[in-house]
Amino acid sequence: MKGELVPFRYAASDLNIEFEEISQYSYNLHLQPMKVIYNAWSKAAKIDRLGMLWIDELELHNILRTTKDNANYIALEISDKYKVIHGGKTYIQGSEVCRLLNDVIQTGNTLLRRRYASFSEKIYKIIRDSDQAELLRCEYWETVNTVKKKLKKTRIKMLKIENDELTNLPLEDKSEFSHIRKASIHIVIADKYWNGLIVNHDTHKIITQRGINDEDQLLDLCQEYNWDTTWFSVFCESLQSLDF
């Protein structure tokens, strides 16, 4: 499970989402269950500095409209990589909660249950697409893109690199900073100098052609080509010490 997050920037209750506005087109649903779902989202959903949603695990049963026992079982089945501890509470990544709702929408055993799940999903999308969340995402990526331009220079200077870190061949003028975990997928560490290696153009070309997305795939590629693998333990140590 990931460590403590930086403080959340927004709670769903800060977004002024009007219950009447989102419930008026929900035909054949009872008012009280809709209010329970709405209140659960208001209490549970938080937005972090990246504009990502996190959901308090304690409200999962209301969001999914199921029993607490069922929700606890479902939560245990969710990988720890989609969870964080914050303020003594466990939060689940919003995209995982949306996936669970989608499962109910497609496989729920009654029409009514599927419709309540659709109503809950609607609230998730309103929070996810809010101006506040989108602004945080834009601000974060603007910062990341600025830092990314300097990652090659930063890593070479800090580690005094003179050779391709995988092939050990002399570093060429066309050397590149090659992310270990792909920046567009693993955005939290896209701006970290330790989430990448300085490699020559030909090395980077092979990595790109093979569609490498993370450290495990890169390690397999290194073993296949008999490249250096000492970076792997260093990367894992840096990842573990990261303060989310």
PyMOL commands that set and color helices and strands:
alter all, ss='L'
color gray80, all
select helices_A, chain A and resi 12-15+19-23+31-44+57-64+68-77+80-82+94-107+111-128+131-148+151-159+187-189+201-209+215-225+231-240
alter helices_A, ss='H'
color red, helices_A
select strands_A, chain A and resi 2-4+10-11+45-47+53-56+83-86+89-93+176-179+196-199
alter strands_A, ss='S'
color yellow, strands_A
deselect
rebuild
show_as cartoon
